[in-house]
């Protein structure tokens, strides 16, 4: 080890880095009254003999000792251990090691050393930790850090949720959206499911009754429609259901308008997918699996190709090859004039680095073109902006 001197600002940097990594675990120990491991910083590693001091320079040595003599650590919960070094034949007491005993001490010492704050409001985090502990949360460093990153409103929802759920051992009468937790809106739990699971030691989604998926479908066979029976229908997860006729072709779409207004197509039923999770359930529907041909048509954007990839994998487990229409590179070029770069809120659409292993070569070329991190003309062509008659033609050609 090369002899070197650690000055007060160097020690402050080391202490700041240590606090950045350990503040949450130290705060958990503080709140639960567990023992904290002292943090020790060597102040002159490799400097133990007169020869080492001479190599560093007596001027630097004396300036370093003076710098540490000006650091006031009384009543801070920290101390500087001194050890003698013989310099030019004379023993000198010199700083050897900085020892910090607690988080409270570390924050005080960092301030006294002149170090910049490390970016965490410890007083606020301490208050949050104490409140979590009071309501019986399982306090871990990870969970505390994640909670402390929430704004004050969301912290209050966390406390409210833990308090209410602690009094409700049986959640089987509700879906997650029905839970009457004060201050918690219906979609909050979806975004913070993992945090509550860690704080409670319970998976709320496993304790509540499931939200049944509903797939809406439209009958477009002209012979059936001539009977003037219902045109629109629905299938619910786990329910017994037979469609009005056994389709030869099933077209799964994402946009409701495309389903509702799809033109007449012999032997065809159009099903509204409803995203990746809902669409994958369709692979378990017997009458869809029994169809001779199953197609998917969605947006030409990162999400649309991800849904296609996921859905194709789900159908493959049943030995069914899911095809797509209007989602290859040819379609991307043909309808490029309909491309957009911003979402419905006006925010710029972002690239995607996710690799999709279930796309065809032509689909993958289109996906790569809109998902690349490089410059692109557009990142999305919305399904509903393409004429439905184009989809009808593609379906007829594919069949």
Secondary structure, DSSP 8 states (H G I E B T S, - for coil): -------HHHHHHHHHHHHHHHHHHHHHHHHTT-----EEEESSTT--SHHHHHHH-HHHHHHHHHHHHT---TTTTEEEEEEEEEETTEEEEEEEEEEE-SHHHHHHHHHHTT----S--HHHHHHHHHHHHHTT----HHHHHHHHTS-HHHHHHHHHHHHHHHT-S--TTS-GGG---TT--TTHHHHTHHHHHHHHT--HHHHS-----EEEEEE--HHHHTTT--SEEEEETT-----SS--SEEEEES-HHHHHT----TTEEEEE--HHHHHHHGGG-HHHHTSSEEEEE--BSHHHHHHHHHHHHHHHTTT--EEESS-SHHHHHHTGGG-BSB-TTS-B--------TT--HHHHHHHHHHH-SS--S-SBB-GGGS-HHHHHHHHHHH-
